[in-house]
Amino acid sequence: MNSKQSNRRRFLKDGAVLAGLAVGAMSTTGAKALAAEADIKLKDIKIHAYGERSRFVTSERPAASMDMGEGGGGGYGFMGRTPVYSTPLQDLLGTITPASLHFVESHGYDPPDIDPSGHRLMIHGMVNRPLIFTMEELKRLPSISRIHLLECQANGRNQGDRKSDTLIETTGRTSCTEWTGVPLPLLLKEAGVHKDASWIVSEGLDGSKYTKSLPLAKATEDVIVAYGQNGEPLRPENGFPLRLIVPGFEGLNNVKWLRRIKVVDELYLARLEVSRYMNYSDPKARYFNFEMGPKSVITRPAGGQKLAGPGFYQITGLAWSGGGAIKKVEVSTDGGSTWKDAEITGPVHRIAHTRFGLAWKWNGEETVLMSRCTDDVGQVQPTIAEYAKFWGFTVQDLQNGKNGFGHFNAIQPWKISQDRSVHNAIFS
């Protein structure tokens, strides 16, 4: 017998002994305990077909009464008020809003229960080839995925209300997610738009049949007919199975539960456009205000929160602009006397939330924190006085709740008191 054969037989023999030891060990009290532990784990750990968050994570969208809201899911119902569900910005990490925490508004109706297999999108009006698409046909077309924010034009307009003290009350009607769908310019090109056309009119399948006009120039630029959000189909309250995403424009243009698009040659003036969203007070007679201005807000420390005590804090917040990408964010820790450049701590996308941060050591004394941003087209977030002047109001008007047509993007100050509490200091 050669040495290799001898070693092999010795290995097999020893292996049999070890196997025997293992079998013997399974009969001991310790082995029974291990088996029982394994059984407990199998009983306690549930495998879900659709993932759930930890029970220790409890962030939710609080409901609040609304005054004016976001069109394609926002606004004022003719059947009575419905609540606004705001995004808890103070709890978010990074820049992407989970679909389950995306702010929600409606026109007095619950989301329609739409079977996607029977849903259709019609494109008609001033086109060469009227088209009707099924959901399956839309998904066969070239798709795109882009990260964009949505913001209600009424976000922050209640600053004259002293009850608006927390971050979620002042700024919670904005969210940022990844949208997936078909470029609207592709669909319009396929339909063949007449040369004299200048507007489109989009209609949703909600109870109010919400209808909104949009300039054709924007529709043929970067608008998305979206069926996906953050890697999954839209949720019912966010427009399932189909909605418009109009980057940078007021949320009311992003019609949810989209069922038809009509190409026309003039402003349509649907009933909610006339009754709710026309700016009759504008001396320049702009009627509609589309693009949202540059805006930023510190999300921690922020109104409604309480600091642990003096010491180090990482000031963090979000900045965005309907006109492009965020280029710079500045933070003041002394009520605007001095400003420091904040660090951009996450990805920068066009017309999307951008995360910023600044290291800060609080000495325990009363102070005011604020931020201001600049976008890549040179627009700078205004002060409250600059905002009032632009819209033709006084600061006193704004204090009394007269803040025009929304688009509130003034610098948001947070006052930190010696008792460590944080409050809205917009007018103090």
N, C-alpha and C positions, 0 to 999 in steps of 0.2 A: 504494500500500500504506500503510495507516494504521500508526500507531506500535504499537498493540496487536498487530496481526498480525506486525509485524517483531520485536517482543520475544518473541512466542510461538515464531516460527521459530528465533530465536537460542537460546532455551531448549532446544528440541528438538534443535538441532544440537549444542549444548554437552553436552546429556545423552547423546547418542550417543557423543561423544568420551570422556566419563567412563566410559560403559559399556565402551567399548573398552579404556580404561586398566585397568578392573577385570578384564576378561578376560585382558589381558596379564599383570597381576600374579599371576593364578592359576598361571601357568606358571613363576614364579620359585621359587627355593629356599626363600624365606621362606614363600610360600604353601603349599608342600608340607609344611613343618614344622608350619604351623597345622593343615593337614588331618590330619597324623599325630597331633597332640595331641588333636584332636577325636575321632579314632578310639580313642585310648587311653582317653579319658574315657568313651566309650560302652561300652568293654569293662570298665572298672573299676567304674563306678557301676551297681549292680544295683537295679532297681525291684521291690520285694517286694509280693506281693499282700496280705500281712499284715505290718505294720511291725515292724522289729526295732530294738533299741537299739544304740548304738555299741559296737564291740568294746572300747572303752576303759572302758565302764561295766560293772563286774563284781559288783555287789552281789547276794548270794544269800541264801536262807533256809537256815541251817545246820541239820542234823538233830541232834537230841539225844534221848537216852532219856527217857521220861516216867514220872511216877508216878501222876498223876491228870489228867484232862483235860476238854476241852470237849465236851459232849454231842453235839450234832448235827454233829459232826465232832470230837469230842474224847473222850478217856476211856481206858478200859482194856479191851483186848480179851480175850475168853475164850480166844482162840486164841493168845495170847502178846502180848508188848510190840511196839508199833510206834513209830517215831520221831515226835517232834514237830518240825515245821518252824516256827521262830520268825521273826517279822518283824524285819529289821535296822533298828530305829528310828533308829540313829545315821546311817544313810545317807539317810533320807527327807527330802524337801523339802516344806514346807507341811504340810497336814493329811491329804491323801488318800493312802491306801496303794494302790499298784498291785495289781491282782488277782494278778499273778504273784508278789508278795511277801507276800500275805496269809497270816497264820499258819495252819497246818494241823495238825489232829489227827484220829485215827480210832480206831475200836474194834477194832483188830487186823485190818482188812481194807483192801484197796486200793479206791479209788473205783469204784463200779459203772459199767459202760459202758452207759448208758441211751439208747436211741433215742427222742428226744422225740415222734416221730410216733405211737409206741405207748404213751406214758406217760399215766397217768390219775391224777387226784386225786379221792378219794372223801371226802365229808362225810356222816356218818351218826350213828347213836345216837339221842339224845334231840332229834330234830328232826322237824318236820312233813313235810318233803320231802327225803328222802335224795337227794344229788346226786352225779353223776360228771362231771368236767370233763376234756376233752382240753386239751393245751397250746394249741392253736389257739383253743379256746373261752375259755380264761383270758385270752389276749391280746386278745380282742375286748372284754373288759370294761374299765371305767374303771381307769386305772393311776395310780400315784403314784411319785415319785422322792424319796427322802429320804437325807440323809447321816447315818449312824449308825456308832458303833464297836461292835465285838465284843471281849469280853475273857473269857478262860478264868478260871474261878473259882480255878484253881490258879496264876494268874500271880503270881509273886513268892514263892510259899509255900516255896521251897527256900532261903530266906535263911539258914537254919541251916547250909547246906552251904558250906563255905569255898571250894569250887570255883566258886560263883556270884559271880564277881568282875566280869563284864562286863555291860554294859547289856542285851545280847540274852539273857543267861542269867537276869538278874533280872526283866526286864520285857518280854521279846519276844513274849508271848502276847496281844497286843492289836493290832488293826488297825482302820482307819476308811475306809469306802468309801461310794459312792453306790449305794443299792439301789433297784431298780425292780420293781414288781409290783402285785398286786391287794390292796387292804386286806382283811384277814381279816374285819373287821366286816361288810363288804359281802356276803361269801360266807355268813357265818352268818345274816345277815338274810334272805338269799334262801332259805336252808334252813328258817328258822323254828325258833328254839331254844325248847325247852320252858321254862316259867317255873321249874320245879324244878331245872334244870340248874345246875351250879356249877363244873365243870371241863371241859377238853378234853384229849384224849390224842392226841398226834401220833406217827406212825410213819414211819420212813425205809425206803428200799429197799436199804440197805447189807447186808453179810453178817450183821451181828448183829441186824438188824431193830430198830435202836435205837428205843425208845419213851419218851416223856417227857410227864408231866402238867403242865398249866399252868392257873392259875385263870382261869375264864371272864371275870372282871372285866378281866384284862389282855388276853385274847384279843379282847375287844370294844372295846378302847381304841385301841391304835396298832400292832398287829402287822401285818406285811406277809407275804403269800405271794409271795416274790420269784423272778423268773426272770432278772433282769438285774443286772449289777454294773459300775459305772463305764462305762456306755454300751454294754456288749456282754453277750451271754448269760453266765450263770454258768459258771465253769470247773469241770471234773469234781471236783477236790478241794475246791471251794467249794460243791458241792451240785447241779450241773447234773443235770436241767433245772429243779429247783424246790426251794426251801427256805423255812423260816420265818425271819423276822427279828423278834426280840422285843426292842425297844429298852430298854436299861438293865439287862436281866436277864442272869444268868450265861450264858456262851456255850453251855453244855450244853442250854439251852432252845431254841436255834436249830436245830431238827432239819433235817438236810440230806437230799437225795434224797427229799423229802417225797412220800408216796403216799396217806396217809389221815389224816383227823382225825375222831375220835369224840367226840361230846358226851356227857358223863356227869354224874352227880350226886354223885360222891365221888372222893377221891384214888385214882388207879389203882394205884400202887405196882408198877410194872414191875420186872423183875429188876435192871436197872442202877440204877434209882432206889433200890432197897433195898440193893443190895450196894455201891454206890459213892458215892451222892450224898445220903444221909440223914445229918443231923448228930445222931448219938446222944449226943454229949458236951454238947450244949446244955442247961443246966439249965432253961431256959425251954421246952424241948420244941418248938422251932420246926420241927424236922425238916428243912425246906428253907429255904435262904436264897436269895432271888431277886435283889434289886437290888444292883448293885455300887456301892460308896461312892466319894467324891471321891478323885482320885488325880492326882499329877503326877510327872514325872521330868525331870531335865535330861539331854538327849541329847547335848550337846556343851558343855563337856568332860564325859566320862563314863567309867565303868570300862572298862579295856582300851585306852584311848587314851593318847597322850603329847603333851604340849604342846611347841611349837617352842622356847619360851623365854619369859622375862619380856616383858611388853608387853600390848598391847590384845587383848581377845577379846570376841566377842559370845556371851554365854551364851545358849543356846537350848534349848527343851524342849517337852514336850507335857503338857497337863492335860485331864482329862475327869471326868465323873461320870455314874453311872447314874440319878441323880435329877433331872437337868435340865441347864442350861447353866452353863458356867464364868463366874463373875462377877469373880473376882480371883485373881491369882497373885502370890506374894511369893517373893523369892530372898534367900538369905543367903550371903555369901562368907566368913564367919568362924565357921562351925560352929554357927550359930543364935544368936549373941550379938546380932546386929542383923539387921533385915529391911528390904528395899526392895521397893516395888511394881514388878513387871515390866510390860513393855509387851505388850499383846495384839497380835501382829503378823499375824494372819490372821482369817478369818471365824469367828464364834462360832455354832455350831449346837447345838441341844438333843441331849444324849447323843451327843456327838461329840468327837473330838480337837480341842483348841484350841492353837494355837502361841503361845508367849510368848518374850520375849527381854529381855536386860539387858546394857548396855554395862559392861565390867569391865576394869580394868588390873591384871594380876598382877605382883607385885613379886618373884616368884621364891621366896618363902618358903612353907613348908608351910601348907596351909589346907584347909578343908572347905567344899564347895559343897552347897547343898540348896535345895529348893523346896517350897512348900505352896500349895494352892489352896482356894478357897471357891466353892461353887456358888450358884445363884440361889434355892435354898430354905434357905440358911444353913448347910449342912453344911461343916465344915472338915476338911481332911485331917489325920489324927491323927499324933502322934509314935509311936515304937515302944513307949513305955511305955503310952500311951493305948490303942493297938491291943491290946496284951497284956491290959490290964485289962478291956477291953470283952468279949473272948472268954474271960476267966476263966483266963488263963495268966500266967506271970511272964516277964520278959525272959530269964531263964536257961533257961526251958523252950524259948523260941523259939531261943535260941542252940544248944540241943541238938537242934534239928530238930523239936520238937513245936510246930507252929503251927496246930493245929486244922483247921478246915474251909476253909482258903483265905481268899479275900476279903482278901488282903494289900494294904493301901493305905497303910501307914505311910510317913512321910517318908523318902525315899531320899537318904542323904548320899554324896558322892564325895570321897575324900581325894586331894589333889594333893600329891605329895611333892617334895622339892627336886630330885630327879633327873628331874622333869617327868612322871612316870608318874601315872596316875589309877587308884584302886582303890575297891572297895566298902567303905564304912566304917559299915555298918549297926549293928555291935555294938562299934565302937571309939571 
